[in-house]
Amino acid sequence: MYHTYEVLVDIKEYLEPTNNDCRRETTRYEIDAQSRQTADSMAKVQARTDHPQGIEYDVRVTRLLK
């Protein structure tokens, strides 16, 4: 059975490769998956696609929506 999970991903990405300045942001996803572990993995893949310059991705499933 599929459920909809709310997943927050904290993303750290460098603005320029030659500079140590970085940007941190949190992105919210609603993921349809069969388990929390699957939702976690799917959110990480989506975050990497949306933010390819990211160097750190901290994924947390926060709640079950439906």
N, C-alpha and C positions, 0 to 999 in steps of 0.2 A: 504494500500500500504506500502510495506517495503522500508526503506531507510537504507543506511549505514552511521553510525555516527562514528566520531573519539571521543574516550573517554580517558581521562587521569585520572589515579588514583594515588594519592600520598599515599604511604604506610609507616607506621612507625611500626617497629617490634624490639623487644628486642632480643639481641643476646643470652643472657642467662637469665633464670628466676631469678637468684640470683644476677644479676648485673644490674645497671641502664644504661649501655651503650646501645644505640639503633642505628638502621640503618634506614635511610630514603631514599626512592627511588620513582621514578615515572615510572609507567608502562603505555604503550599506547596500546589500544585495538581498533579494528574496529568491531563494533557491528551492525548486521542487526536487525532492530526493526521497529515497526510501529510508535513509538513516542519517544521523548527525555526522557520521564520518564521511559519508558520500557528499553531503552538503558542504562540509569543510573543504574537501578536495576540489569540488566544482567551483567554489568561491575563489579558491587560490588560483585556479586556472583562469577564471574570468578576470581577476585582478591583474594577473600577469599580462593578459591580453590588453586590458584597458590602460595599464601603466608599464610599458615595456622597459622603461628606464629605472624601474624600482630595483632596490637592492635588498630590501627586507619586507617581508609580508607576514604580519601577525594576524592570523585568522581566528575568529571566535564565533561560534554559533550561540546567539543570545537567547533566542526563544522560538517556540513552535507557534506559527501563526494559524495554521489550519491543517 
